[in-house]
Every structure is written in structure tokens, then in C-alpha cells.
């Protein structure tokens, strides 16, 4: 598996660039790809994790990061509410993430994850007959689900490679709708895949362990698109390119508690770009300070360019086209986490770790023109059985 992952990363990452550069992303599923994060840690550290290894949520940013996980990992994150960039808010929306992974020594990590976003809206639809007459009504709750298989491994010492195989299931319409003589299934599933690589450089001394990571990933390598009725009505999914660096410093200072390192620092920098759009790219940065391997304090800052879409109408009110206004979103982020290192405290007799992360932030600034945008939360729990 290691050779296969490395070959894919070397060959397909450049190929994905040329394929995606000819396409155009128009904002489809913006809230799904650019909204809430699959972990409170990433949310607090400026929404960037493309060069960080050993985090259970790495699949979302760079599948290569999963290769450094140990044993069995089970995780879940719950985030909400989400506010749209339009003139209304999804007050009952939720974005939940579930993941499980297992590291097979000598081979790597295999993982499965589910990202589930529900708009929290009850939509009503009209059923019509063959001649366009109304025959009934119904309601539905739109949502989006992404099922993902991740394969990741340390292919050679210090070099991690990974791939995501994604099955995206948008449930935005009823199972079947009709308008006059035209009928459609309403939803088309999408298959796409992601690739990533991370190179780690370790610098060790008597009291300091330092690691520098350089990482890059490409999301939606095959430039997949979502269609409702036919290919002519398709919307491209974003082709997201991420590149970043992380610096991890751990002190071999156990003066406070003999079984735990006293201090640890993590700094992450990342640049995001879309190969099929001039919008939605940005810069992410974050820092984490961990005390006694149990309490983590985090802060970050990010910027992102996005486009607000407007409909152009003529003098009599007919839609004649679309226009875009470029906006720049910039926010400070923060959060905290608690780790219960049972493994270290029992000297490996009980090889378990339990992590709880939380952040509670104001809604992004593009919602300032809406009524009472309020705040959103992200709560994450991770269980790790170290084998």
C-alpha cells in the first residue's frame, strides 16, 4: 500500500492541477466545503491543518496526516448553527462529523468518516400533473452527507502519503419531483478523491524535540461535479489546493510531574487556493500551547476571499444574468482542549487517551448585516486506544 500511495501522490497531484484549471467553481455547497470544521482544534487554530500529523480530523485537510495515528481512534464533532452568506440564516442547522481509524503497523492507517450537514429547514414542494396542474404538496428537509474512506501511511521515514475516496450524497430535493412533463430524481451522487503528502524533519536534543512538517493536499483531484437533471445543469465542486508548514516543539522537562512533559508548542501556517476559481482561497495560521500534556490553549487567524452572488434584472424585473462582488473574510479564532493521558499516567498499563476540545466563536463577519448573528460552537471528543 505504501508504494501505491506514494506513486499516486507524485503522479496525480500535478495532473489534478491541469485538469481543474479548465473548470469553474460557482459556489456549490459552499457551506459544506468552507463552513464548520471537523474538529474544535482546527477551528480554534485558524481553520488550517494541512501540515499537521497525528490528528483524528486530518482526513479533512490532508489525508497524509492520518498516517501518524496510533492504534484505534474514534472521534465525533458537533458544530452549529451555520449562517449563510445570503439574506437569511439557518438557525437550526447542524454540521456533525464522525470518524474511526485503525493503524496497522508496517502498513499504515485505514479510516472511515462521515460528514453530515443539515440546513435545519423544512421545504415545501408542489406536485404537478402532466398538464402542469397541482396534484398535491409535500415537505422535505435538505441535507448533505459525505462518506469517506482514508488510506494513509508513512511510505518512507518521515514521508507520509494519503488518499481519500469520497462519496457525496446531496439530499437537497425530494426523491422525485416533477414540473409539468419534466421529471427528475432530484439528487445525483458524486464520487471524488483527494491526495496529500507530508514531509517531516525531526531535530532532537537532550531537552528539546523539534519537528518541522511541510505538507500539501489536493481536494477533489478528479474535478467532480454535481448535477440535478443532466450534465448541462451541473455545478463543479471546488478543487482545493492546500500547502503549509508546521513547527512542533516538545520539551523533555518533567520537573512538575515525572510522567508528563511540562510544555509543548505547535505553530501552523497554511495557504489555500482553488484551482477552479479566483475566489475562496485564503491564509490560515494558528498556535497551540499544551501544559502537562493535559491542557491546551489555542488561538489563530485566517483570511478568505469569497464571492457574493447577485442576480441582474432588467427594467421589467426579468433575470438577465449574474454578477459577483468579491469580499474578504478575516477572523481571529480561539479555543481550548483537555486531554486525559491515561496511558502515560499508568505507564502503559491502560493504553487509553481521551480528548475533549471546544470552541465558541462569533459568526463570521459576512453575517454582520443579518439579524442577531449570534455565535456558534464546536465540540469534539476523541477516544484513542494505543496498541
Buried (B, 14 or more C-beta within 10 A) or exposed (E): BBEEBBEBBEEBBEEBBEBBEEBEBBBBBBBBBBBBBBBBBBBBBBBBBBBBBBBBBBBBBBBBBBBBBBBBBBBBBBBBBBBBBEEEBBEBBBBBBBBBBBBEEEEBBBBBBBBBBBBBBEEEBEBBEEEEEEEEEEEBEBBBBBBBBBBBBBBEEEBBBBBBBBEBBBBBBBEEBBEEEEEBEBBBEBEBBBBBBBBBEEEEEEEEBBBBBBBBBBBBBBBBBBBBBEEEEBBBBBBBBBBBBBBBBBBEEEEEEEEBBBBBBBBBBBBBBBBBBEBBBBBBBBBBEBBBBBEBBBBBBBBBBBBBEEEEEEEEEEEEEEEBEEBEBEBEBBBBBEBEBBBBBEEEEEBBBEBBBBBBBBBBEBBEEBEEBEEBBBBBBBBBBBE
